[in-house]
């Protein structure tokens, strides 16, 4: 079973449709990979875990088939994690360029060679972000074709 790590960043006003928007975009970027059985870990900042937006995320996530593990992280845990996406505002506030990417990388660190599979995805209403880390799927072998 494949293990994937979703890092969620969100504003206080994030709604279920904010998370759905991110999820839909991220699943499209994953391609067919998301159809394989997965065990998910959803990571969010501990400072956001008791907010109404976090409850909206949990309510929305209850509709996703399969088991989801929840991980909360201190802001200090993601500080100085290098991310491909970069926001000057987030760099100043959290000492990382993308909260979602840093959370996904931090949560995915339990697997050796885990990397970002989906870069920061922003919801249509700009209230939530999502990034996904995990191990890449192996490239299928096709005789006569070099990788």
Beta strands, then each sheet from edge to edge (+ up, - down):
strand 1: 2-10
strand 2: 38-45
strand 3: 68-73
strand 4: 115-122
strand 5: 128-134
sheet 1: 3+ 2+ 1+ 5- 4+
end
